[in-house]
Amino acid sequence: MAKSKKTSVGRRGFLKNAAAGAAAGAAALVTTTPLLEAQTRGAGRGATPAGSVPAPTEKQLDREAGNIRPPVAARTITRPGSDLMVQTVRDLGIEFAAANPGSSFEGLQESFINYGNPPNVMPEWITALHEESAVTMAHGYAKAEGKPMLALLHGTIGIQHAAMSIYQAYYDRVPVLMIAGNDPDFIPAHTAHDMASMVRSYTKWDAEPKTLDEALVAIQRAYNEAITPPMAPTLVVISSEIQKVDSPNTKIPAYQAPRFPTIDATSAKQIAKGLVEAQNPRIAVGRLRTPEGVKRAVELAELVGACTSTTATVGPMSFPQRHPLCGPGADKSYDYTLGLEAGGAQVSITGPGLATIAAPRDTTNIGFAGILTPGRAFQGPPEKSARPMEADAEASLPLIIEEVKRQLTADQKARIQERAARHATANHDAHVAGIEQAVQRAKAGWNGVPISTARIYAELWPLIMHEDWCLASPSNFSGGHNVQLWDHNKPYSYLGGQGAGGMGYGAPASVGAALSAKAHNRFVVNVQTDGDLNYAPGVLWTAAHHKLPMLTVMHNNRAWHQEYMFVEYMAGVRGRGADRAEIGSVLRDPFIDYAKMAATYGMAGEGPITDPSKLQAALKRGVASVKRGEPYMIDVITQPR
Amino acid sequence: MKKNSIKMCWAGLCLAFLAPFTALNAQPAGRGAAAPVTNVPAPTSPVTGNAANGKALFYTYGCYACHGYNGETGARPFVGRWGNLSTEQVFIRFLRGRANVTPVVPSASMPNFGEASLPDKQAKDIYAYIRTFKSTAPDLKDIPTLNAIVESAKQGQK
């Protein structure tokens, strides 16, 4: 949008006067009133005893709940651009907008909290204490829900605070919709000519619209780009002027849903034929886009009586782990294998990966390993499978299902039923045998002090197995005991790793998952490693403030133990001994008290728990608290792994 | 923000405690899933070190980082396996023979402990302390939680 000289000058003049006024007021305050006294007076308007805060009036409560509208002043912009942006976001089905406040999106924030009836619903404003937390919340939410939420970022500084989280979401192929405010007339250090360029190498798409009309289109496009494979974060930079422009006649453009690339009809027919005619077909299921894709994968497997593999113990949106058809089945001699976002011997349908979008976005030639170039040492053996058909498996499934239904004969259906029953029995037996092995392993160190990580997962499982639960934190640093002991049967049962292996992920991702969980009456578990929490622990306040259903159990080994082991090894290589390897890798002297930390942020909790016999009772209290709607933290002093 | 350097964890070099390769974002199939559950009796060979000294050294040298504070947990538990802990001599030979001088990537394998950094006397003290370790695990029948998990699995979908 072309800037109005008059507006710009007027605004600068206003700011100048306002700054002068504020300075004078501040000087008066400092010289005449101690700060604490001023705060107390300000809160109580002089009517309450010092140190106390008056209860809100009924009118104030109604106002906060959105039951009554704000007064309409004579000088009101009738329809600010930001109202239309909020409506656009709402029309896209975005449920939450997380942000740490910033002046560059003051117009947008005001619209989010006041526009609409009721205001602050769809999306609801979620208060974040750090942009990194805001984006990781969106990361966790999208993995649990299968769709993006919004994160707002404040200018250059907000984008840079968020950068690590954006990178993780990108590496994890998770859709996150982001809007960054840009106020070129306010604080020079908070603006730039091309702010999105700071994260362009690890976002899928960005835009900096010049008009309100362009901004509304850009928000819609950013959403579509984020949710189409390869899914990834997208960013729209919107100036404060566009947010504030009066726009009584602007209309929100009609939304066009994206088209997902599918296999063609001929391929669908051939795949269906392969599955229907096979004596023992198998379907390898990787990570699909949404819960709908999981439903379709289950439908296809049941239609053709194929046993399946799953990545449900690695991350979200895959085949239910304990479905009767999930497992090696009764006969491991498969004569036709279909891969859905996974390798398959005969056919593999895999959506386009990040490499297809990364090169043109990587204008600074960063060349992230694992995306643009193969990681040096992290390559597994090449899969023995067909070259993948580049299409979205989830969108392709209906075509295959329809073909299967068309081709199946009554005889084949009977044969399939019989085969499925054999698979179910074999998979059940394998499951029970696996559990029997797993509990033998889990009991190792059962009564040991510190508490074993296996005992945490084992004690927790019977308390939540009948709940609609979601394990939102990565479990790879705490032994991965959920993999064998728990049943990952929902698309959101386990949300998997950090994305790029960056720390500071568990708590904010769990808060994001808990946003999703609250609406569905679910229960989020966050087995929280201590080193990870300390990056941005303020997210605990967000969980408490929004009363999110999240149980945090600290895996408190008082160190970054993986790093500690690495340094020990290196000291051994150099013959210098491991007796100083703790320097820089442990969190001692002093210990961190996580129950107190939680309490500081307003979250109920207890600990440190050191006696394994007291663990179960603590977990029960935690589960009860979360079921009452209050997040809870249990600090458990644990074995290293 | 600190980049997490935990890209992978090689365990194949450790002769005593084999564990699976774990890549970035890969999920281990439960700790020790690749290792069979074993209950090898503790060695009975002579012990000449001082267990009390060994306890302090066990912590100072970070043995607990991989083997747990009780030798039963962590990346490389040894109680019930024992492997290279059959005798003092085998243990010391094991400590001295772990010299990969050019690791390309970070490794959490058993470090090398040369004579200069961990003299035989101290190694024997650590060995003496390790030999005091016993399983803290009750019989499975005495752990209701784990029995409930097995029962739940048995009653699951067929």
Boltz contact constraints between the chains, C-beta under 6 A:
constraints:
  - contact:
      token1: [A, 164]
      token2: [B, 1]
      max_distance: 6.0
  - contact:
      token1: [A, 313]
      token2: [B, 27]
      max_distance: 6.0
  - contact:
      token1: [A, 314]
      token2: [B, 27]
      max_distance: 6.0
  - contact:
      token1: [A, 322]
      token2: [B, 156]
      max_distance: 6.0
  - contact:
      token1: [A, 324]
      token2: [B, 157]
      max_distance: 6.0
  - contact:
      token1: [A, 377]
      token2: [B, 105]
      max_distance: 6.0
  - contact:
      token1: [A, 378]
      token2: [B, 23]
      max_distance: 6.0
  - contact:
      token1: [A, 424]
      token2: [B, 158]
      max_distance: 6.0
  - contact:
      token1: [A, 428]
      token2: [B, 158]
      max_distance: 6.0
  - contact:
      token1: [A, 431]
      token2: [B, 153]
      max_distance: 6.0
  - contact:
      token1: [A, 432]
      token2: [B, 153]
      max_distance: 6.0
  - contact:
      token1: [A, 432]
      token2: [B, 154]
      max_distance: 6.0
  - contact:
      token1: [A, 435]
      token2: [B, 150]
      max_distance: 6.0
  - contact:
      token1: [A, 435]
      token2: [B, 153]
      max_distance: 6.0
  - contact:
      token1: [A, 438]
      token2: [B, 30]
      max_distance: 6.0
  - contact:
      token1: [A, 439]
      token2: [B, 146]
      max_distance: 6.0
  - contact:
      token1: [A, 439]
      token2: [B, 149]
      max_distance: 6.0
  - contact:
      token1: [A, 439]
      token2: [B, 150]
      max_distance: 6.0
  - contact:
      token1: [A, 440]
      token2: [B, 37]
      max_distance: 6.0
  - contact:
      token1: [A, 441]
      token2: [B, 32]
      max_distance: 6.0
  - contact:
      token1: [A, 441]
      token2: [B, 37]
      max_distance: 6.0
  - contact:
      token1: [A, 443]
      token2: [B, 137]
      max_distance: 6.0
  - contact:
      token1: [A, 443]
      token2: [B, 143]
      max_distance: 6.0
  - contact:
      token1: [A, 443]
      token2: [B, 146]
      max_distance: 6.0
  - contact:
      token1: [A, 444]
      token2: [B, 72]
      max_distance: 6.0
  - contact:
      token1: [A, 444]
      token2: [B, 137]
      max_distance: 6.0
  - contact:
      token1: [A, 445]
      token2: [B, 70]
      max_distance: 6.0
  - contact:
      token1: [A, 445]
      token2: [B, 72]
      max_distance: 6.0
  - contact:
      token1: [A, 445]
      token2: [B, 73]
      max_distance: 6.0
  - contact:
      token1: [A, 445]
      token2: [B, 136]
      max_distance: 6.0
  - contact:
      token1: [A, 446]
      token2: [B, 137]
      max_distance: 6.0
  - contact:
      token1: [A, 447]
      token2: [B, 136]
      max_distance: 6.0
  - contact:
      token1: [A, 448]
      token2: [B, 70]
      max_distance: 6.0
  - contact:
      token1: [A, 448]
      token2: [B, 72]
      max_distance: 6.0
  - contact:
      token1: [A, 448]
      token2: [B, 136]
      max_distance: 6.0
  - contact:
      token1: [A, 452]
      token2: [B, 73]
      max_distance: 6.0
  - contact:
      token1: [A, 458]
      token2: [B, 145]
      max_distance: 6.0
  - contact:
      token1: [A, 459]
      token2: [B, 145]
      max_distance: 6.0
  - contact:
      token1: [A, 462]
      token2: [B, 148]
      max_distance: 6.0
  - contact:
      token1: [A, 476]
      token2: [B, 27]
      max_distance: 6.0
  - contact:
      token1: [A, 479]
      token2: [B, 31]
      max_distance: 6.0
  - contact:
      token1: [A, 480]
      token2: [B, 27]
      max_distance: 6.0
  - contact:
      token1: [A, 480]
      token2: [B, 28]
      max_distance: 6.0
  - contact:
      token1: [A, 480]
      token2: [B, 30]
      max_distance: 6.0
  - contact:
      token1: [A, 481]
      token2: [B, 30]
      max_distance: 6.0
  - contact:
      token1: [A, 483]
      token2: [B, 27]
      max_distance: 6.0
  - contact:
      token1: [A, 483]
      token2: [B, 29]
      max_distance: 6.0
  - contact:
      token1: [A, 483]
      token2: [B, 30]
      max_distance: 6.0
  - contact:
      token1: [A, 484]
      token2: [B, 30]
      max_distance: 6.0
  - contact:
      token1: [A, 497]
      token2: [B, 25]
      max_distance: 6.0
  - contact:
      token1: [A, 501]
      token2: [B, 4]
      max_distance: 6.0
  - contact:
      token1: [A, 501]
      token2: [B, 6]
      max_distance: 6.0
  - contact:
      token1: [A, 501]
      token2: [B, 24]
      max_distance: 6.0
  - contact:
      token1: [A, 502]
      token2: [B, 4]
      max_distance: 6.0
  - contact:
      token1: [A, 503]
      token2: [B, 4]
      max_distance: 6.0
  - contact:
      token1: [A, 561]
      token2: [B, 65]
      max_distance: 6.0
  - contact:
      token1: [A, 562]
      token2: [B, 6]
      max_distance: 6.0
  - contact:
      token1: [A, 564]
      token2: [B, 65]
      max_distance: 6.0
  - contact:
      token1: [A, 565]
      token2: [B, 65]
      max_distance: 6.0
  - contact:
      token1: [A, 565]
      token2: [B, 66]
      max_distance: 6.0
  - contact:
      token1: [A, 565]
      token2: [B, 108]
      max_distance: 6.0
  - contact:
      token1: [A, 566]
      token2: [B, 106]
      max_distance: 6.0
  - contact:
      token1: [A, 568]
      token2: [B, 62]
      max_distance: 6.0
  - contact:
      token1: [A, 568]
      token2: [B, 111]
      max_distance: 6.0
  - contact:
      token1: [A, 569]
      token2: [B, 107]
      max_distance: 6.0
  - contact:
      token1: [A, 569]
      token2: [B, 111]
      max_distance: 6.0
  - contact:
      token1: [A, 572]
      token2: [B, 111]
      max_distance: 6.0
  - contact:
      token1: [A, 572]
      token2: [B, 112]
      max_distance: 6.0
  - contact:
      token1: [A, 573]
      token2: [B, 101]
      max_distance: 6.0
  - contact:
      token1: [A, 575]
      token2: [B, 114]
      max_distance: 6.0
  - contact:
      token1: [A, 577]
      token2: [B, 117]
      max_distance: 6.0
  - contact:
      token1: [A, 578]
      token2: [B, 61]
      max_distance: 6.0
  - contact:
      token1: [A, 578]
      token2: [B, 62]
      max_distance: 6.0
  - contact:
      token1: [A, 578]
      token2: [B, 111]
      max_distance: 6.0
  - contact:
      token1: [A, 579]
      token2: [B, 60]
      max_distance: 6.0
  - contact:
      token1: [A, 579]
      token2: [B, 61]
      max_distance: 6.0
  - contact:
      token1: [A, 581]
      token2: [B, 62]
      max_distance: 6.0
  - contact:
      token1: [A, 639]
      token2: [B, 68]
      max_distance: 6.0
  - contact:
      token1: [A, 639]
      token2: [B, 73]
      max_distance: 6.0
  - contact:
      token1: [A, 640]
      token2: [B, 65]
      max_distance: 6.0
  - contact:
      token1: [A, 640]
      token2: [B, 74]
      max_distance: 6.0
  - contact:
      token1: [A, 641]
      token2: [B, 74]
      max_distance: 6.0
  - contact:
      token1: [A, 641]
      token2: [B, 75]
      max_distance: 6.0
